[in-house]
Amino acid sequence: MAELCPLFSGSTGNSYYIGSKSSGILVDIGRSCKQVTTVMQRCGIDPLSVQGILITHEHSDHISGLRVFASKYHIPVFASKGTLGALESMGILNDKYPAYTIEDTLELAGMHVNAFRTPHDCAESFGYRIEAEDGHTVTVATDIGHITPEVEENLHGTDLAVIESNHDIGMLRTGPYPYSLKRRILSDFGHLSNTACADLLPELFEDGTKHFLLAHLSRENNTPDIARQTAVCGMQMAGVENAEDYILQVAPIENLTGGAITF
């Protein structure tokens, strides 16, 4: 069975390794090459095992280490046409590693990758549903202002859902962010709130998903406990209990234990 190792998650950087210890994929690389390499090694993963890097979009917390890491290990990068165009204009792409446009699907590291469009304020953002060789799936859906039919379709039936639970609405509205940034985050092309995430989880549970990883939490407008409790309350209202009927975890800002999730 494949594993998902959350290397980093949150407003200061995002990166996930999916696969086996010997062959896998990175989804985003939003910390420096040195930081990502250190955490991968802590998780028992050799950077040379990375067969490709899937980029969701061009914001810095998803691509900060891309240029150096991909150049150092000569790893191919895959993203939407719009994202690659943005990376080109930012000077991230170079001739030390290949970059390819994903249309819809891709075979990589022995896994099947399905890319789907997500609503976010960037050039052309993607989420990814990845099917391992044994047929089990993980879906990574973060940086989503709202749940579109395409996002929902790719989350339904997945074995492991990595889903954004970015902010507590009350904390955001009363917090120190300027009004323009609050509007951006709360918009349909911003970030998914704890409440919106919690509303979706029972539907996913009914369709077969039993493992959830809350991701991309804001450090200023959320806490792991608030995000977790909001999700658990939403599931309790649907009549299901954490640790009995399903497993719910919160992705760490940095993986300090080397832990991974088998799916």
Residue pairs with C-beta under 8 A, 6 or more apart in sequence:
1 132
1 134
1 136
1 262
1 263
2 18
2 19
2 20
2 24
2 111
2 132
2 133
2 134
2 136
2 138
2 262
2 263
3 17
3 18
3 19
3 20
3 260
3 261
3 262
3 263
4 16
4 17
4 18
4 138
4 160
4 162
4 213
4 260
4 261
4 263
5 16
5 17
5 18
5 40
5 43
5 45
5 255
5 259
5 260
5 261
6 16
6 162
6 213
6 215
6 251
6 252
6 255
6 261
7 15
7 16
7 17
7 31
7 36
7 39
7 40
7 43
7 254
7 255
8 14
8 15
8 30
8 31
8 35
8 36
8 39
8 253
8 254
8 255
9 16
9 215
9 216
9 217
9 251
9 252
9 253
10 61
10 216
10 217
10 218
10 219
10 251
10 253
11 61
11 216
11 217
11 218
11 219
11 220
12 30
12 31
12 61
12 219
12 253
13 30
13 31
13 35
13 61
13 64
14 28
14 30
14 61
14 62
14 142
14 215
14 216
15 26
15 27
15 28
15 29
15 30
15 31
15 36
15 65
16 26
16 27
16 28
16 140
16 162
17 24
17 25
17 26
17 40
17 43
17 45
17 50
18 24
18 25
18 26
18 27
18 111
18 130
18 138
19 25
19 49
19 51
19 109
19 110
19 111
19 132
20 49
21 44
21 45
21 46
21 49
22 46
22 49
23 49
23 51
23 109
23 110
24 45
24 49
24 50
24 51
24 109
25 50
25 51
25 52
25 53
25 54
25 108
25 109
25 111
25 113
25 130
26 36
26 50
26 52
26 53
26 54
26 75
27 53
27 54
27 56
27 128
27 140
28 53
28 54
28 55
28 56
28 62
28 63
29 36
29 53
29 55
29 62
29 63
29 64
29 65
29 66
29 69
29 70
30 60
30 61
30 62
30 63
30 64
30 65
31 39
31 64
31 65
32 64
32 65
32 68
33 65
33 68
33 69
33 72
35 65
36 47
36 65
36 69
37 47
37 69
39 254
39 255
40 46
40 47
41 47
42 255
42 256
42 258
43 255
43 258
43 259
43 260
44 258
47 69
47 73
48 73
50 73
50 75
51 75
51 76
51 108
51 109
52 75
52 76
52 77
52 78
52 108
52 109
53 66
53 69
53 70
53 75
53 76
53 77
53 78
54 78
54 79
54 102
54 113
54 115
54 126
54 128
55 62
55 63
55 66
55 77
55 78
55 79
55 83
55 87
55 126
56 62
56 79
56 83
56 118
56 125
56 126
56 127
56 128
56 140
56 142
56 143
57 79
57 83
57 86
57 120
57 122
57 123
57 124
57 125
57 126
57 143
58 83
58 86
58 87
58 90
58 92
58 122
58 123
59 122
59 143
62 143
63 87
63 92
66 77
66 87
66 92
67 92
67 93
67 94
69 75
70 76
70 77
70 96
70 97
71 94
71 96
71 97
74 96
74 97
75 97
76 97
76 98
76 99
76 100
77 93
77 97
77 98
77 99
77 100
78 99
78 100
78 101
78 102
78 106
78 108
78 113
79 87
79 99
79 101
79 102
79 126
80 101
80 102
80 115
80 117
80 123
80 124
80 125
80 126
81 101
81 124
82 122
82 123
82 124
83 122
83 123
83 124
83 125
83 126
84 93
84 99
84 101
85 123
86 122
86 123
87 93
87 99
93 99
102 113
102 115
102 126
103 115
104 114
104 115
105 112
105 113
105 114
105 115
106 112
106 113
106 115
107 113
110 132
110 133
111 130
111 131
111 132
111 133
112 130
112 131
113 128
113 129
113 130
113 131
114 128
114 129
114 130
114 131
114 154
115 126
115 127
115 128
116 126
116 127
116 128
116 129
116 150
116 151
116 153
116 154
117 124
117 125
117 126
117 127
117 148
117 150
118 125
118 126
118 127
118 141
118 143
118 144
118 148
118 151
119 125
119 144
119 145
119 146
119 148
119 151
119 188
119 189
120 143
120 144
120 145
120 189
120 190
121 145
121 184
121 187
121 189
121 190
122 143
125 143
127 139
127 140
127 141
127 142
127 144
127 151
127 154
128 139
128 140
129 137
129 138
129 139
129 140
129 154
129 158
130 137
130 138
130 139
130 140
131 137
132 138
132 263
136 159
136 160
136 263
137 157
137 158
137 159
137 160
137 263
138 158
138 159
138 160
138 161
138 162
138 263
139 154
139 155
139 158
139 160
139 161
139 162
139 163
140 162
140 215
141 151
141 154
141 155
141 161
141 162
141 163
141 164
142 162
142 163
142 164
142 166
142 192
142 215
142 216
143 164
143 191
143 216
144 151
144 164
144 191
144 192
145 187
145 188
145 189
145 190
145 191
145 192
146 188
146 192
146 196
147 192
147 196
147 200
152 200
152 203
155 161
155 163
155 200
155 204
155 209
156 203
156 204
156 207
156 208
156 209
157 207
157 208
157 209
158 204
158 209
159 208
159 209
159 210
159 211
159 263
160 209
160 211
160 212
160 213
160 261
160 263
161 204
161 209
161 211
161 212
161 213
162 213
162 215
162 251
163 192
163 197
163 200
163 201
163 212
163 213
163 214
163 215
164 191
164 192
164 197
164 214
164 215
164 216
165 192
165 193
165 194
165 197
165 198
165 214
165 215
165 216
165 217
165 222
165 227
165 230
165 231
165 250
166 185
166 191
166 192
166 193
166 194
166 216
166 217
166 218
166 221
166 222
167 185
167 191
167 193
167 194
167 217
167 218
167 221
167 222
168 193
168 194
168 221
168 222
168 223
168 226
168 227
168 230
169 186
169 193
169 194
169 195
171 220
171 221
171 222
171 226
172 182
172 185
172 186
172 193
172 218
172 221
173 182
175 182
175 220
175 221
176 220
177 185
177 220
177 221
184 190
185 191
185 221
186 193
191 216
191 218
194 222
194 226
194 227
194 230
194 231
195 230
197 214
197 227
197 230
197 231
198 230
198 231
198 233
198 234
198 235
199 234
201 212
201 231
201 234
201 235
202 234
202 235
202 237
202 238
202 240
204 212
205 235
205 238
205 240
205 245
205 246
206 238
209 246
210 245
210 246
210 247
211 246
211 247
211 249
211 261
211 263
212 231
212 246
212 247
212 248
212 249
213 249
213 250
213 251
213 261
214 224
214 227
214 228
214 231
214 248
214 249
214 250
214 251
215 251
216 251
217 223
217 224
217 227
217 250
217 251
217 253
219 253
224 250
227 250
228 248
228 250
231 248
232 242
232 248
235 241
235 242
235 245
235 246
235 248
240 246
242 248
249 261
